[in-house]
């Protein structure tokens, strides 16, 4: 998932490795992450990745009101 990889460096190292191994992949990203890092998504598309939408943003369950 895009939110779990450091978009300032880690994702680019991962992309290089995937490219070296000729490995196809799916990028799972919420809309907010894609807005914040469009180059990451664009590069995944250029590499032939399948883009999987996962809502607009991630919310940790500990912040969700159990009574709502």
CHARMM internal coordinates of N, CA and C (Angstrom, degrees):
IC EDIT
DIST 1 N 1 CA 1.4527
DIST 1 CA 1 C 1.5245
ANGL 1 N 1 CA 1 C 109.00
DIST 1 C 2 N 1.2766
ANGL 1 CA 1 C 2 N 115.07
DIHE 1 N 1 CA 1 C 2 N 142.89
DIST 2 N 2 CA 1.4546
ANGL 1 C 2 N 2 CA 121.05
DIHE 1 CA 1 C 2 N 2 CA -177.15
DIST 2 CA 2 C 1.5219
ANGL 2 N 2 CA 2 C 112.31
DIHE 1 C 2 N 2 CA 2 C -59.57
DIST 2 C 3 N 1.3140
ANGL 2 CA 2 C 3 N 117.87
DIHE 2 N 2 CA 2 C 3 N -40.25
DIST 3 N 3 CA 1.4606
ANGL 2 C 3 N 3 CA 120.85
DIHE 2 CA 2 C 3 N 3 CA -177.72
DIST 3 CA 3 C 1.5222
ANGL 3 N 3 CA 3 C 112.52
DIHE 2 C 3 N 3 CA 3 C -66.01
DIST 3 C 4 N 1.3081
ANGL 3 CA 3 C 4 N 118.10
DIHE 3 N 3 CA 3 C 4 N -20.69
DIST 4 N 4 CA 1.4585
ANGL 3 C 4 N 4 CA 121.52
DIHE 3 CA 3 C 4 N 4 CA -177.41
DIST 4 CA 4 C 1.5211
ANGL 4 N 4 CA 4 C 113.79
DIHE 3 C 4 N 4 CA 4 C -92.07
DIST 4 C 5 N 1.3081
ANGL 4 CA 4 C 5 N 118.11
DIHE 4 N 4 CA 4 C 5 N -0.85
DIST 5 N 5 CA 1.4608
ANGL 4 C 5 N 5 CA 122.04
DIHE 4 CA 4 C 5 N 5 CA -179.43
DIST 5 CA 5 C 1.5166
ANGL 5 N 5 CA 5 C 108.35
DIHE 4 C 5 N 5 CA 5 C -118.09
DIST 5 C 6 N 1.3233
ANGL 5 CA 5 C 6 N 115.88
DIHE 5 N 5 CA 5 C 6 N 135.81
DIST 6 N 6 CA 1.4599
ANGL 5 C 6 N 6 CA 121.74
DIHE 5 CA 5 C 6 N 6 CA 179.61
DIST 6 CA 6 C 1.5330
ANGL 6 N 6 CA 6 C 109.84
DIHE 5 C 6 N 6 CA 6 C -63.25
DIST 6 C 7 N 1.3233
ANGL 6 CA 6 C 7 N 117.16
DIHE 6 N 6 CA 6 C 7 N 110.17
DIST 7 N 7 CA 1.4694
ANGL 6 C 7 N 7 CA 120.40
DIHE 6 CA 6 C 7 N 7 CA -175.84
DIST 7 CA 7 C 1.5178
ANGL 7 N 7 CA 7 C 112.78
DIHE 6 C 7 N 7 CA 7 C -74.97
DIST 7 C 8 N 1.3399
ANGL 7 CA 7 C 8 N 118.70
DIHE 7 N 7 CA 7 C 8 N -7.47
DIST 8 N 8 CA 1.4581
ANGL 7 C 8 N 8 CA 119.57
DIHE 7 CA 7 C 8 N 8 CA 178.58
DIST 8 CA 8 C 1.5162
ANGL 8 N 8 CA 8 C 112.29
DIHE 7 C 8 N 8 CA 8 C -86.49
DIST 8 C 9 N 1.2933
ANGL 8 CA 8 C 9 N 119.05
DIHE 8 N 8 CA 8 C 9 N -12.87
DIST 9 N 9 CA 1.4670
ANGL 8 C 9 N 9 CA 119.76
DIHE 8 CA 8 C 9 N 9 CA -179.70
DIST 9 CA 9 C 1.5044
ANGL 9 N 9 CA 9 C 113.88
DIHE 8 C 9 N 9 CA 9 C -163.58
DIST 9 C 10 N 1.3063
ANGL 9 CA 9 C 10 N 116.71
DIHE 9 N 9 CA 9 C 10 N -42.84
DIST 10 N 10 CA 1.4583
ANGL 9 C 10 N 10 CA 121.25
DIHE 9 CA 9 C 10 N 10 CA -174.38
DIST 10 CA 10 C 1.5108
ANGL 10 N 10 CA 10 C 114.15
DIHE 9 C 10 N 10 CA 10 C -60.90
DIST 10 C 11 N 1.3056
ANGL 10 CA 10 C 11 N 117.22
DIHE 10 N 10 CA 10 C 11 N -39.60
DIST 11 N 11 CA 1.4606
ANGL 10 C 11 N 11 CA 119.90
DIHE 10 CA 10 C 11 N 11 CA -177.42
DIST 11 CA 11 C 1.5222
ANGL 11 N 11 CA 11 C 110.89
DIHE 10 C 11 N 11 CA 11 C -66.65
DIST 11 C 12 N 1.3305
ANGL 11 CA 11 C 12 N 117.19
DIHE 11 N 11 CA 11 C 12 N -34.92
DIST 12 N 12 CA 1.4629
ANGL 11 C 12 N 12 CA 120.27
DIHE 11 CA 11 C 12 N 12 CA -178.95
DIST 12 CA 12 C 1.5258
ANGL 12 N 12 CA 12 C 110.61
DIHE 11 C 12 N 12 CA 12 C -71.17
DIST 12 C 13 N 1.3239
ANGL 12 CA 12 C 13 N 117.47
DIHE 12 N 12 CA 12 C 13 N -36.39
DIST 13 N 13 CA 1.4644
ANGL 12 C 13 N 13 CA 120.45
DIHE 12 CA 12 C 13 N 13 CA 174.68
DIST 13 CA 13 C 1.5221
ANGL 13 N 13 CA 13 C 109.90
DIHE 12 C 13 N 13 CA 13 C -65.21
DIST 13 C 14 N 1.3268
ANGL 13 CA 13 C 14 N 116.19
DIHE 13 N 13 CA 13 C 14 N -41.11
DIST 14 N 14 CA 1.4611
ANGL 13 C 14 N 14 CA 120.67
DIHE 13 CA 13 C 14 N 14 CA 178.12
DIST 14 CA 14 C 1.5296
ANGL 14 N 14 CA 14 C 110.56
DIHE 13 C 14 N 14 CA 14 C -63.22
DIST 14 C 15 N 1.3191
ANGL 14 CA 14 C 15 N 117.06
DIHE 14 N 14 CA 14 C 15 N -43.86
DIST 15 N 15 CA 1.4647
ANGL 14 C 15 N 15 CA 121.03
DIHE 14 CA 14 C 15 N 15 CA 178.17
DIST 15 CA 15 C 1.5300
ANGL 15 N 15 CA 15 C 110.85
DIHE 14 C 15 N 15 CA 15 C -59.77
DIST 15 C 16 N 1.3460
ANGL 15 CA 15 C 16 N 117.44
DIHE 15 N 15 CA 15 C 16 N -43.93
DIST 16 N 16 CA 1.4704
ANGL 15 C 16 N 16 CA 120.23
DIHE 15 CA 15 C 16 N 16 CA 178.98
DIST 16 CA 16 C 1.5262
ANGL 16 N 16 CA 16 C 110.94
DIHE 15 C 16 N 16 CA 16 C -60.59
DIST 16 C 17 N 1.3220
ANGL 16 CA 16 C 17 N 116.68
DIHE 16 N 16 CA 16 C 17 N -43.43
DIST 17 N 17 CA 1.4547
ANGL 16 C 17 N 17 CA 121.14
DIHE 16 CA 16 C 17 N 17 CA 179.38
DIST 17 CA 17 C 1.5273
ANGL 17 N 17 CA 17 C 111.06
DIHE 16 C 17 N 17 CA 17 C -63.03
DIST 17 C 18 N 1.3307
ANGL 17 CA 17 C 18 N 116.62
DIHE 17 N 17 CA 17 C 18 N -45.93
DIST 18 N 18 CA 1.4641
ANGL 17 C 18 N 18 CA 120.40
DIHE 17 CA 17 C 18 N 18 CA 179.20
DIST 18 CA 18 C 1.5218
ANGL 18 N 18 CA 18 C 111.11
DIHE 17 C 18 N 18 CA 18 C -61.22
DIST 18 C 19 N 1.3265
ANGL 18 CA 18 C 19 N 115.96
DIHE 18 N 18 CA 18 C 19 N -38.32
DIST 19 N 19 CA 1.4616
ANGL 18 C 19 N 19 CA 120.50
DIHE 18 CA 18 C 19 N 19 CA 179.56
DIST 19 CA 19 C 1.5332
ANGL 19 N 19 CA 19 C 110.57
DIHE 18 C 19 N 19 CA 19 C -68.41
DIST 19 C 20 N 1.3393
ANGL 19 CA 19 C 20 N 116.95
DIHE 19 N 19 CA 19 C 20 N -42.68
DIST 20 N 20 CA 1.4658
ANGL 19 C 20 N 20 CA 120.68
DIHE 19 CA 19 C 20 N 20 CA 178.60
DIST 20 CA 20 C 1.5237
ANGL 20 N 20 CA 20 C 111.62
DIHE 19 C 20 N 20 CA 20 C -60.89
DIST 20 C 21 N 1.3304
ANGL 20 CA 20 C 21 N 116.32
DIHE 20 N 20 CA 20 C 21 N -37.18
DIST 21 N 21 CA 1.4555
ANGL 20 C 21 N 21 CA 121.53
DIHE 20 CA 20 C 21 N 21 CA -179.19
DIST 21 CA 21 C 1.5277
ANGL 21 N 21 CA 21 C 113.04
DIHE 20 C 21 N 21 CA 21 C -86.03
DIST 21 C 22 N 1.3462
ANGL 21 CA 21 C 22 N 115.88
DIHE 21 N 21 CA 21 C 22 N -1.86
DIST 22 N 22 CA 1.4714
ANGL 21 C 22 N 22 CA 121.72
DIHE 21 CA 21 C 22 N 22 CA -176.76
DIST 22 CA 22 C 1.5341
ANGL 22 N 22 CA 22 C 110.20
DIHE 21 C 22 N 22 CA 22 C 53.65
DIST 22 C 23 N 1.2998
ANGL 22 CA 22 C 23 N 115.15
DIHE 22 N 22 CA 22 C 23 N 46.55
DIST 23 N 23 CA 1.4616
ANGL 22 C 23 N 23 CA 123.23
DIHE 22 CA 22 C 23 N 23 CA -174.87
DIST 23 CA 23 C 1.5246
ANGL 23 N 23 CA 23 C 109.71
DIHE 22 C 23 N 23 CA 23 C -100.17
DIST 23 C 24 N 1.3226
ANGL 23 CA 23 C 24 N 117.51
DIHE 23 N 23 CA 23 C 24 N 127.62
DIST 24 N 24 CA 1.4600
ANGL 23 C 24 N 24 CA 120.15
DIHE 23 CA 23 C 24 N 24 CA 175.43
DIST 24 CA 24 C 1.5270
ANGL 24 N 24 CA 24 C 108.67
DIHE 23 C 24 N 24 CA 24 C -89.28
DIST 24 C 25 N 1.3202
ANGL 24 CA 24 C 25 N 116.20
DIHE 24 N 24 CA 24 C 25 N 151.36
DIST 25 N 25 CA 1.4604
ANGL 24 C 25 N 25 CA 120.00
DIHE 24 CA 24 C 25 N 25 CA -175.00
DIST 25 CA 25 C 1.5198
ANGL 25 N 25 CA 25 C 110.92
DIHE 24 C 25 N 25 CA 25 C -151.47
DIST 25 C 26 N 1.3135
ANGL 25 CA 25 C 26 N 114.54
DIHE 25 N 25 CA 25 C 26 N 167.37
DIST 26 N 26 CA 1.4664
ANGL 25 C 26 N 26 CA 122.31
DIHE 25 CA 25 C 26 N 26 CA 172.51
DIST 26 CA 26 C 1.5150
ANGL 26 N 26 CA 26 C 107.76
DIHE 25 C 26 N 26 CA 26 C -113.56
DIST 26 C 27 N 1.3146
ANGL 26 CA 26 C 27 N 116.79
DIHE 26 N 26 CA 26 C 27 N 135.00
DIST 27 N 27 CA 1.4631
ANGL 26 C 27 N 27 CA 121.60
DIHE 26 CA 26 C 27 N 27 CA 176.22
DIST 27 CA 27 C 1.5207
ANGL 27 N 27 CA 27 C 107.87
DIHE 26 C 27 N 27 CA 27 C -98.89
DIST 27 C 28 N 1.3126
ANGL 27 CA 27 C 28 N 116.13
DIHE 27 N 27 CA 27 C 28 N 116.90
DIST 28 N 28 CA 1.4602
ANGL 27 C 28 N 28 CA 121.27
DIHE 27 CA 27 C 28 N 28 CA 177.74
DIST 28 CA 28 C 1.5262
ANGL 28 N 28 CA 28 C 107.10
DIHE 27 C 28 N 28 CA 28 C -97.79
DIST 28 C 29 N 1.3139
ANGL 28 CA 28 C 29 N 116.78
DIHE 28 N 28 CA 28 C 29 N 118.16
DIST 29 N 29 CA 1.4603
ANGL 28 C 29 N 29 CA 119.94
DIHE 28 CA 28 C 29 N 29 CA -175.85
DIST 29 CA 29 C 1.5187
ANGL 29 N 29 CA 29 C 110.49
DIHE 28 C 29 N 29 CA 29 C -145.35
DIST 29 C 30 N 1.3304
ANGL 29 CA 29 C 30 N 115.26
DIHE 29 N 29 CA 29 C 30 N 140.99
DIST 30 N 30 CA 1.4575
ANGL 29 C 30 N 30 CA 118.79
DIHE 29 CA 29 C 30 N 30 CA 171.87
DIST 30 CA 30 C 1.5289
ANGL 30 N 30 CA 30 C 107.99
DIHE 29 C 30 N 30 CA 30 C -81.24
DIST 30 C 31 N 1.3026
ANGL 30 CA 30 C 31 N 116.73
DIHE 30 N 30 CA 30 C 31 N 160.61
DIST 31 N 31 CA 1.4522
ANGL 30 C 31 N 31 CA 121.94
DIHE 30 CA 30 C 31 N 31 CA -177.04
DIST 31 CA 31 C 1.5163
ANGL 31 N 31 CA 31 C 113.59
DIHE 30 C 31 N 31 CA 31 C -58.58
DIST 31 C 32 N 1.3129
ANGL 31 CA 31 C 32 N 117.13
DIHE 31 N 31 CA 31 C 32 N -39.91
DIST 32 N 32 CA 1.4675
ANGL 31 C 32 N 32 CA 121.00
DIHE 31 CA 31 C 32 N 32 CA -178.79
DIST 32 CA 32 C 1.5233
ANGL 32 N 32 CA 32 C 111.14
DIHE 31 C 32 N 32 CA 32 C -63.84
DIST 32 C 33 N 1.3285
ANGL 32 CA 32 C 33 N 117.01
DIHE 32 N 32 CA 32 C 33 N -42.24
DIST 33 N 33 CA 1.4669
ANGL 32 C 33 N 33 CA 120.31
DIHE 32 CA 32 C 33 N 33 CA 177.65
DIST 33 CA 33 C 1.5205
ANGL 33 N 33 CA 33 C 110.57
DIHE 32 C 33 N 33 CA 33 C -62.33
DIST 33 C 34 N 1.3256
ANGL 33 CA 33 C 34 N 116.09
DIHE 33 N 33 CA 33 C 34 N -40.43
DIST 34 N 34 CA 1.4643
ANGL 33 C 34 N 34 CA 120.28
DIHE 33 CA 33 C 34 N 34 CA 178.95
DIST 34 CA 34 C 1.5313
ANGL 34 N 34 CA 34 C 110.87
DIHE 33 C 34 N 34 CA 34 C -64.80
DIST 34 C 35 N 1.3295
ANGL 34 CA 34 C 35 N 117.37
DIHE 34 N 34 CA 34 C 35 N -36.40
DIST 35 N 35 CA 1.4739
ANGL 34 C 35 N 35 CA 120.85
DIHE 34 CA 34 C 35 N 35 CA 176.82
DIST 35 CA 35 C 1.5261
ANGL 35 N 35 CA 35 C 111.30
DIHE 34 C 35 N 35 CA 35 C -65.99
DIST 35 C 36 N 1.3294
ANGL 35 CA 35 C 36 N 115.95
DIHE 35 N 35 CA 35 C 36 N -39.33
DIST 36 N 36 CA 1.4610
ANGL 35 C 36 N 36 CA 120.51
DIHE 35 CA 35 C 36 N 36 CA -177.44
DIST 36 CA 36 C 1.5256
ANGL 36 N 36 CA 36 C 113.16
DIHE 35 C 36 N 36 CA 36 C -76.26
DIST 36 C 37 N 1.3223
ANGL 36 CA 36 C 37 N 116.71
DIHE 36 N 36 CA 36 C 37 N -24.92
DIST 37 N 37 CA 1.4665
ANGL 36 C 37 N 37 CA 120.53
DIHE 36 CA 36 C 37 N 37 CA -177.36
DIST 37 CA 37 C 1.5260
ANGL 37 N 37 CA 37 C 110.64
DIHE 36 C 37 N 37 CA 37 C -137.47
DIST 37 C 38 N 1.3313
ANGL 37 CA 37 C 38 N 117.78
DIHE 37 N 37 CA 37 C 38 N 63.92
DIST 38 N 38 CA 1.4658
ANGL 37 C 38 N 38 CA 119.75
DIHE 37 CA 37 C 38 N 38 CA -177.36
DIST 38 CA 38 C 1.5277
ANGL 38 N 38 CA 38 C 113.45
DIHE 37 C 38 N 38 CA 38 C -63.06
DIST 38 C 39 N 1.3128
ANGL 38 CA 38 C 39 N 118.02
DIHE 38 N 38 CA 38 C 39 N -29.45
DIST 39 N 39 CA 1.4697
ANGL 38 C 39 N 39 CA 120.38
DIHE 38 CA 38 C 39 N 39 CA 179.95
DIST 39 CA 39 C 1.5278
ANGL 39 N 39 CA 39 C 111.09
DIHE 38 C 39 N 39 CA 39 C -64.81
DIST 39 C 40 N 1.3230
ANGL 39 CA 39 C 40 N 116.51
DIHE 39 N 39 CA 39 C 40 N -32.91
DIST 40 N 40 CA 1.4649
ANGL 39 C 40 N 40 CA 121.14
DIHE 39 CA 39 C 40 N 40 CA 178.93
DIST 40 CA 40 C 1.5303
ANGL 40 N 40 CA 40 C 109.64
DIHE 39 C 40 N 40 CA 40 C -64.87
DIST 40 C 41 N 1.3182
ANGL 40 CA 40 C 41 N 115.95
DIHE 40 N 40 CA 40 C 41 N -44.50
DIST 41 N 41 CA 1.4631
ANGL 40 C 41 N 41 CA 121.04
DIHE 40 CA 40 C 41 N 41 CA -179.89
DIST 41 CA 41 C 1.5291
ANGL 41 N 41 CA 41 C 110.35
DIHE 40 C 41 N 41 CA 41 C -68.85
DIST 41 C 42 N 1.3166
ANGL 41 CA 41 C 42 N 116.88
DIHE 41 N 41 CA 41 C 42 N -43.05
DIST 42 N 42 CA 1.4621
ANGL 41 C 42 N 42 CA 121.21
DIHE 41 CA 41 C 42 N 42 CA 179.21
DIST 42 CA 42 C 1.5258
ANGL 42 N 42 CA 42 C 110.89
DIHE 41 C 42 N 42 CA 42 C -59.43
DIST 42 C 43 N 1.3191
ANGL 42 CA 42 C 43 N 116.85
DIHE 42 N 42 CA 42 C 43 N -44.53
DIST 43 N 43 CA 1.4629
ANGL 42 C 43 N 43 CA 120.38
DIHE 42 CA 42 C 43 N 43 CA 179.22
DIST 43 CA 43 C 1.5225
ANGL 43 N 43 CA 43 C 111.48
DIHE 42 C 43 N 43 CA 43 C -64.11
DIST 43 C 44 N 1.3308
ANGL 43 CA 43 C 44 N 116.96
DIHE 43 N 43 CA 43 C 44 N -39.52
DIST 44 N 44 CA 1.4636
ANGL 43 C 44 N 44 CA 120.23
DIHE 43 CA 43 C 44 N 44 CA 177.18
DIST 44 CA 44 C 1.5239
ANGL 44 N 44 CA 44 C 110.44
DIHE 43 C 44 N 44 CA 44 C -60.76
DIST 44 C 45 N 1.3202
ANGL 44 CA 44 C 45 N 116.80
DIHE 44 N 44 CA 44 C 45 N -43.22
DIST 45 N 45 CA 1.4677
ANGL 44 C 45 N 45 CA 120.91
DIHE 44 CA 44 C 45 N 45 CA 177.80
DIST 45 CA 45 C 1.5297
ANGL 45 N 45 CA 45 C 109.92
DIHE 44 C 45 N 45 CA 45 C -62.18
DIST 45 C 46 N 1.3362
ANGL 45 CA 45 C 46 N 116.61
DIHE 45 N 45 CA 45 C 46 N -43.82
DIST 46 N 46 CA 1.4667
ANGL 45 C 46 N 46 CA 120.95
DIHE 45 CA 45 C 46 N 46 CA 179.26
DIST 46 CA 46 C 1.5248
ANGL 46 N 46 CA 46 C 111.85
DIHE 45 C 46 N 46 CA 46 C -62.06
DIST 46 C 47 N 1.3305
ANGL 46 CA 46 C 47 N 116.98
DIHE 46 N 46 CA 46 C 47 N -28.69
DIST 47 N 47 CA 1.4641
ANGL 46 C 47 N 47 CA 122.07
DIHE 46 CA 46 C 47 N 47 CA 179.19
DIST 47 CA 47 C 1.5301
ANGL 47 N 47 CA 47 C 111.64
DIHE 46 C 47 N 47 CA 47 C -84.29
DIST 47 C 48 N 1.3274
ANGL 47 CA 47 C 48 N 117.01
DIHE 47 N 47 CA 47 C 48 N -2.01
DIST 48 N 48 CA 1.4532
ANGL 47 C 48 N 48 CA 120.61
DIHE 47 CA 47 C 48 N 48 CA 178.48
DIST 48 CA 48 C 1.5159
ANGL 48 N 48 CA 48 C 114.54
DIHE 47 C 48 N 48 CA 48 C 88.28
DIST 48 C 49 N 1.3261
ANGL 48 CA 48 C 49 N 116.83
DIHE 48 N 48 CA 48 C 49 N 15.67
DIST 49 N 49 CA 1.4642
ANGL 48 C 49 N 49 CA 120.95
DIHE 48 CA 48 C 49 N 49 CA -178.98
DIST 49 CA 49 C 1.5230
ANGL 49 N 49 CA 49 C 111.23
DIHE 48 C 49 N 49 CA 49 C -73.11
DIST 49 C 50 N 1.3093
ANGL 49 CA 49 C 50 N 114.43
DIHE 49 N 49 CA 49 C 50 N 152.24
DIST 50 N 50 CA 1.4635
ANGL 49 C 50 N 50 CA 120.99
DIHE 49 CA 49 C 50 N 50 CA 170.87
DIST 50 CA 50 C 1.5234
ANGL 50 N 50 CA 50 C 106.68
DIHE 49 C 50 N 50 CA 50 C -86.89
DIST 50 C 51 N 1.3138
ANGL 50 CA 50 C 51 N 118.07
DIHE 50 N 50 CA 50 C 51 N 130.24
DIST 51 N 51 CA 1.4595
ANGL 50 C 51 N 51 CA 122.29
DIHE 50 CA 50 C 51 N 51 CA 178.97
DIST 51 CA 51 C 1.5270
ANGL 51 N 51 CA 51 C 107.84
DIHE 50 C 51 N 51 CA 51 C -96.62
DIST 51 C 52 N 1.3168
ANGL 51 CA 51 C 52 N 115.82
DIHE 51 N 51 CA 51 C 52 N 125.65
DIST 52 N 52 CA 1.4638
ANGL 51 C 52 N 52 CA 121.92
DIHE 51 CA 51 C 52 N 52 CA -178.13
DIST 52 CA 52 C 1.5249
ANGL 52 N 52 CA 52 C 107.96
DIHE 51 C 52 N 52 CA 52 C -112.76
DIST 52 C 53 N 1.3260
ANGL 52 CA 52 C 53 N 117.01
DIHE 52 N 52 CA 52 C 53 N 118.98
DIST 53 N 53 CA 1.4660
ANGL 52 C 53 N 53 CA 121.65
DIHE 52 CA 52 C 53 N 53 CA 179.20
DIST 53 CA 53 C 1.5216
ANGL 53 N 53 CA 53 C 109.24
DIHE 52 C 53 N 53 CA 53 C -79.04
DIST 53 C 54 N 1.3157
ANGL 53 CA 53 C 54 N 114.38
DIHE 53 N 53 CA 53 C 54 N 142.56
DIST 54 N 54 CA 1.4559
ANGL 53 C 54 N 54 CA 119.71
DIHE 53 CA 53 C 54 N 54 CA -178.16
DIST 54 CA 54 C 1.5220
ANGL 54 N 54 CA 54 C 110.35
DIHE 53 C 54 N 54 CA 54 C -135.82
DIST 54 C 55 N 1.3267
ANGL 54 CA 54 C 55 N 117.03
DIHE 54 N 54 CA 54 C 55 N 54.25
DIST 55 N 55 CA 1.4602
ANGL 54 C 55 N 55 CA 120.39
DIHE 54 CA 54 C 55 N 55 CA -178.67
DIST 55 CA 55 C 1.5112
ANGL 55 N 55 CA 55 C 111.64
DIHE 54 C 55 N 55 CA 55 C 77.63
DIST 55 C 56 N 1.3287
ANGL 55 CA 55 C 56 N 116.39
DIHE 55 N 55 CA 55 C 56 N -169.20
DIST 56 N 56 CA 1.4601
ANGL 55 C 56 N 56 CA 119.72
DIHE 55 CA 55 C 56 N 56 CA -178.73
DIST 56 CA 56 C 1.5250
ANGL 56 N 56 CA 56 C 112.66
DIHE 55 C 56 N 56 CA 56 C -90.18
DIST 56 C 57 N 1.3275
ANGL 56 CA 56 C 57 N 117.35
DIHE 56 N 56 CA 56 C 57 N -43.31
DIST 57 N 57 CA 1.4694
ANGL 56 C 57 N 57 CA 119.24
DIHE 56 CA 56 C 57 N 57 CA 177.94
DIST 57 CA 57 C 1.5151
ANGL 57 N 57 CA 57 C 109.90
DIHE 56 C 57 N 57 CA 57 C -152.02
DIST 57 C 58 N 1.3208
ANGL 57 CA 57 C 58 N 114.06
DIHE 57 N 57 CA 57 C 58 N 157.74
DIST 58 N 58 CA 1.4562
ANGL 57 C 58 N 58 CA 119.55
DIHE 57 CA 57 C 58 N 58 CA 179.56
DIST 58 CA 58 C 1.5225
ANGL 58 N 58 CA 58 C 109.20
DIHE 57 C 58 N 58 CA 58 C -86.79
DIST 58 C 59 N 1.3077
ANGL 58 CA 58 C 59 N 116.86
DIHE 58 N 58 CA 58 C 59 N 139.05
DIST 59 N 59 CA 1.4623
ANGL 58 C 59 N 59 CA 122.11
DIHE 58 CA 58 C 59 N 59 CA 175.41
DIST 59 CA 59 C 1.5270
ANGL 59 N 59 CA 59 C 106.83
DIHE 58 C 59 N 59 CA 59 C -127.49
DIST 59 C 60 N 1.3103
ANGL 59 CA 59 C 60 N 115.82
DIHE 59 N 59 CA 59 C 60 N 123.25
DIST 60 N 60 CA 1.4580
ANGL 59 C 60 N 60 CA 118.86
DIHE 59 CA 59 C 60 N 60 CA 176.96
DIST 60 CA 60 C 1.5056
ANGL 60 N 60 CA 60 C 109.92
DIHE 59 C 60 N 60 CA 60 C -66.82
DIST 60 C 61 N 1.3153
ANGL 60 CA 60 C 61 N 116.28
DIHE 60 N 60 CA 60 C 61 N 137.86
DIST 61 N 61 CA 1.4571
ANGL 60 C 61 N 61 CA 120.25
DIHE 60 CA 60 C 61 N 61 CA -175.39
DIST 61 CA 61 C 1.5253
ANGL 61 N 61 CA 61 C 112.77
DIHE 60 C 61 N 61 CA 61 C -62.57
DIST 61 C 62 N 1.3241
ANGL 61 CA 61 C 62 N 118.17
DIHE 61 N 61 CA 61 C 62 N -24.28
DIST 62 N 62 CA 1.4577
ANGL 61 C 62 N 62 CA 119.63
DIHE 61 CA 61 C 62 N 62 CA -179.96
DIST 62 CA 62 C 1.5313
ANGL 62 N 62 CA 62 C 111.95
DIHE 61 C 62 N 62 CA 62 C -68.13
DIST 62 C 63 N 1.3492
ANGL 62 CA 62 C 63 N 117.35
DIHE 62 N 62 CA 62 C 63 N -15.40
DIST 63 N 63 CA 1.4653
ANGL 62 C 63 N 63 CA 121.30
DIHE 62 CA 62 C 63 N 63 CA 178.55
DIST 63 CA 63 C 1.5214
ANGL 63 N 63 CA 63 C 112.98
DIHE 62 C 63 N 63 CA 63 C -98.64
DIST 63 C 64 N 1.3143
ANGL 63 CA 63 C 64 N 117.63
DIHE 63 N 63 CA 63 C 64 N -0.94
DIST 64 N 64 CA 1.4526
ANGL 63 C 64 N 64 CA 121.59
DIHE 63 CA 63 C 64 N 64 CA -179.28
DIST 64 CA 64 C 1.5293
ANGL 64 N 64 CA 64 C 109.09
DIHE 63 C 64 N 64 CA 64 C -90.97
DIST 64 C 65 N 1.3189
ANGL 64 CA 64 C 65 N 115.94
DIHE 64 N 64 CA 64 C 65 N 130.62
DIST 65 N 65 CA 1.4659
ANGL 64 C 65 N 65 CA 121.25
DIHE 64 CA 64 C 65 N 65 CA -179.08
DIST 65 CA 65 C 1.5242
ANGL 65 N 65 CA 65 C 108.99
DIHE 64 C 65 N 65 CA 65 C -69.60
DIST 65 C 66 N 1.2968
ANGL 65 CA 65 C 66 N 117.82
DIHE 65 N 65 CA 65 C 66 N 123.77
DIST 66 N 66 CA 1.4711
ANGL 65 C 66 N 66 CA 121.92
DIHE 65 CA 65 C 66 N 66 CA -179.27
DIST 66 CA 66 C 1.5268
ANGL 66 N 66 CA 66 C 112.43
DIHE 65 C 66 N 66 CA 66 C -69.84
DIST 66 C 67 N 1.3357
ANGL 66 CA 66 C 67 N 117.58
DIHE 66 N 66 CA 66 C 67 N -20.47
DIST 67 N 67 CA 1.4695
ANGL 66 C 67 N 67 CA 121.44
DIHE 66 CA 66 C 67 N 67 CA -178.42
DIST 67 CA 67 C 1.5177
ANGL 67 N 67 CA 67 C 112.55
DIHE 66 C 67 N 67 CA 67 C -92.28
DIST 67 C 68 N 1.3287
ANGL 67 CA 67 C 68 N 117.60
DIHE 67 N 67 CA 67 C 68 N -9.47
DIST 68 N 68 CA 1.4721
ANGL 67 C 68 N 68 CA 121.07
DIHE 67 CA 67 C 68 N 68 CA -175.10
DIST 68 CA 68 C 1.5127
ANGL 68 N 68 CA 68 C 111.36
DIHE 67 C 68 N 68 CA 68 C -79.90
END
COOR INIT
IC SEED 1 N 1 CA 1 C
IC BUILD
